[in-house]
Amino acid sequence: MTDLSKKSKTVSGESLSWIGIGSYGIGGRGHRDVSLTEKKSDRIYIDSLQYQFKRGYNFTEISLGYGHGNACRLFSEAMKGFGIDRTKLFITNSLYPRDFNLPNEVERDVDEMHRIFDTDYFDSTLVTQSLTIKYGYDKIVSMLHKLLESGRTRFVSLSNAGKNFIKKFKKEFGDSLFAHETHLSFEVRINQDAGIFDTCDKLGIVNIIWRPLRRNMSSKYSWDLLVELSKKYKKTQNQIILNWIAHLECKPMVMSTSKAHIDENWEANSFTMEDWDYERIQNFRVPNFEVPEIDWDKKGEGIGMADFAIGFDDNYKDFKSSNSN
Ligand SMILES: NC(=O)c1ccc[n+]([C@@H]2O[C@H](COP(=O)([O-])OP(=O)(O)OC[C@H]3O[C@@H](n4cnc5c(N)ncnc54)[C@H](OP(=O)(O)O)[C@@H]3O)[C@@H](O)[C@H]2O)c1
């Protein structure tokens, strides 16, 4: 099995921080296919990014589609303004199908990302299972091989894939496959139940978690267990969630523009809970809720994993109202 501690390093040789910088939302929320919402001033994003560099957050995944290009522009400006050496950050360039209408736009984005970041390499280049379906597996895989061979990417990564596809990608890329980025939160356990994290552990692929706090929605439910553990350990509910994810040796990525939240999230790994409590969190499932069929192999049967995770609150509300009579 691959030694993940060797793989999870920046070019300067530092280990990846236990939690990463979420970049979706920097410069406004939205990919290219939708209008931007919740846009704040550039200064707020730059200050919060620089504060994360200062605290020791040293990895991110970022896409040219995030904030219609604003996320990359602001991230690059934050790096220059802070004077952080490029080699001290592990930056994954993500390519999401919703940002492209034509296959050649994918390669155009890669070039543009190198220009914006003024870099000759990305630490990893991420594709989703859906991108390979949209433009053809062979075409996407060949582009990734070329990026690896030319040194323009150190590794490749995958996002939102099922077990079969993860195994296929591992066969294709071997030790050059760095991470699988997917969702895990207090309420949404479909990846856990499908054995995705165990599969990646066995194959020596880093598990990275997107939207672990469900944008602070999990804490709004005030689940008994989270409230109890929050009181017991004198930590916030969000810290309990992040601590559990770190205990699973998965790496969460959280987006924040608030220094208080950045501190709170960073410090979530500075305590240990009793084994029994980790087990209780691990075994928690939303009561009286039936998870729909998940379309792991993208065959058009069931709901997509990411769609289910993102739409959890609506799915849960609908399920409760249709089962209340
Ligand atoms: N691969 C994929 O398909 C995929 C999909 C979704 C996301 N992602 C990646 O994952 C990253 C994280 O996901 P996300 O940004 O959607 O969701 P998130 O990190 O769970 O939530 C971010 C939101 O939560 C708030 N927040 C952060 N820490 C908090 C705390 N301690 N207490 C209360 N509120 C807190 C932030 O507000 P404040 O600014 O006020 O702190 C922000 O509005 C993204 O930025 C993106 O890079 C990848």
The ligand as an ORCA input file, in Angstrom:
! r2SCAN-3c Opt
* xyz 0 1
  N     -15.879     18.108     -5.143
  C     -17.082     18.637     -5.053
  O     -18.032     18.207     -5.744
  C     -17.339     19.740     -4.077
  C     -18.665     20.096     -3.777
  C     -18.895     21.089     -2.831
  C     -17.826     21.724     -2.223
  N     -16.535     21.390     -2.557
  C     -15.374     22.014     -1.864
  O     -15.538     21.861     -0.457
  C     -15.395     23.117      0.188
  C     -16.237     23.176      1.443
  O     -17.620     23.137      1.145
  P     -18.596     24.412      1.261
  O     -17.808     25.674      1.238
  O     -19.636     24.246      0.232
  O     -19.280     24.137      2.641
  P     -18.756     24.254      4.172
  O     -17.290     24.426      4.167
  O     -19.362     23.140      4.936
  O     -19.457     25.565      4.660
  C     -19.025     26.878      4.376
  C     -20.003     27.829      5.048
  O     -20.089     27.489      6.436
  C     -19.779     28.607      7.251
  N     -18.887     28.128      8.335
  C     -17.639     27.646      8.235
  N     -17.170     27.299      9.454
  C     -18.163     27.563     10.330
  C     -18.299     27.413     11.746
  N     -17.321     26.928     12.486
  N     -19.485     27.795     12.317
  C     -20.493     28.292     11.574
  N     -20.422     28.453     10.230
  C     -19.269     28.089      9.619
  C     -19.082     29.628      6.376
  O     -19.518     30.907      6.754
  P     -18.474     32.020      7.318
  O     -17.822     32.584      6.108
  O     -19.339     32.963      8.033
  O     -17.509     31.287      8.215
  C     -19.574     29.267      4.971
  O     -20.730     30.025      4.662
  C     -15.829     24.116     -0.893
  O     -15.402     25.410     -0.593
  C     -15.230     23.509     -2.120
  O     -13.852     23.856     -2.189
  C     -16.288     20.400     -3.465
*
